[in-house]
Amino acid sequence: MRATSARLLLAEDDRAVRESLVRLLEFEGYTVEAVGDGAAALAAFDAERPDAVLVDVGMPYVDGITVCRRIRARGDRTPVLVLTARDAIADRVEGLDAGADDYLPKPYAPEELLARVRAMLRRTEPPPIEAESRLAVADLELDRSRRTVHRAGTPLDLTKTEFELLELLLRNAEIVLTRSTIYERIWGYDFGPASKSLDVHIGYLRRKTEAGGAARLIHTVRGVGYVLRAPSEDVR
């Protein structure tokens, strides 16, 4: 059993699936509050203040995407993992656009679910004291201690995953990071070449960092991965 004191909120309307997930998560040492619909999830979120949320998309009363949007509308950054049987890119984008930190299509392996939960919780841990707090390339600035990002002085609103991904790229500016390296460092698990999660997050980061026509900083190295370079190194 994995030793942990993390508290999880699980929202899943299928009773058999919900009970199976509770057994899996509790065996790993998590404390789990499980509910069967979105309205109950929002009430439990306020009452329990969990460390992370696992929410199914298709639920009665309030769907999982709306649950995520309402949590984010409060300015709350508790990590959220969306679970769904829908695997189309548009569905993934909808979940991430609602503020979810990660998206896991069904059916999924228990090991992958646990890896993603661990990765989400790891990203909420405070950085080591020796870690450099402020990072900058060109007019893009990230402050790890304040959890803020600015481009040319304009604040950018990033999800936890987007923030951690941008921090990784900034800390390794000018260095090409392979897709496998990024998956391992951010998610703690390499989801393989078929996964589009990284591409979706990169797309969102580009949209936010390039708002208003700002020069591209995050570049694709075809067949390898991604690199963050100053505009003068405009390699696409």
N, C-alpha and C positions, 0 to 999 in steps of 0.2 A: 504494500500500500504506500502511496506517495504521501509524504507528510506535507500538509498545507493547512493554512487557516483561512483561506479565501472563501468568501461567501458568494454563491452564484444564484441568480434568478433564472429559472427555466420556464419558458412559456410555450407549451405544446398541447394542441387540442386532442391529439390522438392518445388515449389513455395508455394503451400498450407501449407506444413509443416513449411516452413521458416516463412511465415507470421504469422502462429499460434504461433510459438515460440517467434517471436518478440513481439507480443501482450502480451504473458505471462510474458516475461522478463521485458518489459517496465512497465507493471502493478506493478511489484515488485520494480520498481524504478531504474532499470539498464539503462544505455545508451547503445544502441545496434547498431553496424554496421553489416548489413547483406549482404552477397554476395552469388552467386549461383554456384561458381566453385572454384577449388583449386588454380588456377592461380590468380584469383581475391582475394582470401583469403591471399595469400602471399603478394600481393601488398598492401592490406588494413592493414595487420599486420605492415608493415614498415611505413605506413602513419599514422595510428591511435595509435600505441603502446598500445594495450588493456591490461587490468588487467588479463584477462583470455580469452581462446579460446574454442569455442564449434565447433567441426568439424565432418561432416558426412564422412563416409569412401568412399562410392560410388559416386564420383563426376567426371564431365568431366574435361579434360585437365590435371589436377593434382589431384590425389586421396587424401583422408584425411590422410592416413598413410604417404604418401610422404610429405604432408604439415607439419606434425608433425616432421618427420625426418629432414627436411630442417630448421625448427625453432631450433631444438636441435643442429644441425650441427654448428650453429653460436655461440653456448654456451649460448643461451638464455633459461632461466628457467621459462618463463611465463607459468602458469598452463594450461594444455590442457585436455579437456574432449572429448573423441571420442564417437560419436553416430553412431550406425550401426544396420542393420537388421540381421547381422551375429552374432550368439551367441555361436559358437563352442569354446572350450578352445583354440584351435590353433589360432583362430581369435583374442581372447583376448590377448594371448601371443604376437601376432604380433603387436597389438596396443601398449601394454606396452613396448615391446622391441624397438619400434620406439621412445619411450620417453614420451608417454602419461601418465598423472597423474591418470586418471580414465577412465573407459570404461563402457558405458551404452547401453545395447542392446534394440532394439525396439521390441514391443511397450513398452513404459515406462509411468509411472504415472507422471503428472506434478509436484506433490509434491516431488517425488524422484529426478527429474531433478533439481528442485530448491534447494533441500537439498544438492545435490552434488556440485552445483555451490557455495553455501554458504561455504561448507567445503573447497573447493579449495581456495577460496578467504581468508578464515580464516587462512589457512596455510601460506599465504604470509605476514601476519601481523608480525611485529617485536615482539620478545618475551618480556614479562614483565621484567622490569629492575632487579627485585629481582630474576629472574630465573637463576639457575646455568648455566653458559655458557659451561663449559667443562665437559664431562662425559666420563668415561672409565671403561671397564671391561676387565681384562687380557690385551692383546695387542691391543684391539680395542678402539679407541679414537674418540670422536665426539665433535666438537667445534661448538656450536650453533651460536655464533656471527660471525664466519668466514664461516659458512655453509660448513665445511669440515669434512671428515671422513677418518681415516687412520687405517690400520691393519698392525701391525708390521712395521710401518713407511711408508707403501705403501698407496698412496691416492686411495680412492674408488670413482668412479663416480656414484652417486645415483640420481634418480629422486626426485622431491619434496615429493611425497608420500612415497617413500622408505626411505628418510631421516627422515620424521616425524614418520614413523612407527618404525624405528630403535631408534630414540630418546625416544619414548614412552617406548619401551622395556628396554632401558638402564636406564631410570629414575625409572623403576620398576624392576630392576635386582633382580633375585631370587624370584620374585613374579609371580605366574601364573595369566595371564590375560585371561579372557574369550573372546571368539570370539565376543560376543555382546558388551563387554566393548571396545574392540579394534575398532569395527565398529563405535561405538558412538563417541569415542575420535578422530579418524582419519577422518572418513567420515561424522560424525554428523548424522548418520542414520544407524539403524540396518537392513541390507538387508535380514536377515533370514538365516536359515540353508542351503538353496539350493544355496546360492551365493558362487561362487568360487573366487571372487575378492581377498579376503584376502590370500587364499592359493597361488594364482599366485604371489602376491607381496612377500610373505614369501619365495617362491621358488627363486625369483630373488635376494632377500637379501642374502639367503644362498649361492647362486652361487657366488655372489660378495665377501661376507665375508669369504668364504672358498676357494677362489682362491689359487692355488698353493699347495693344500693339507692342508691348515690351519684347525685347530680343530674346530668342530662345537660349536657355541655359542647359536644359536636359536633352542630350542627344542620344539617338539610337545607334549602336554599332551592330550592324546586321549580322546575325548569326552568333553574336557573342552576348551582348547585354546593353548596358547604359553607362553614360558618363556625364558628369556635370562639368561644363567648361564655361569660361567667360565668353562674352559675345565675339571677341576678337578671334577666338578659336572656333569659328562657326563651321563645325563639321557635322553634317547630318547623316 
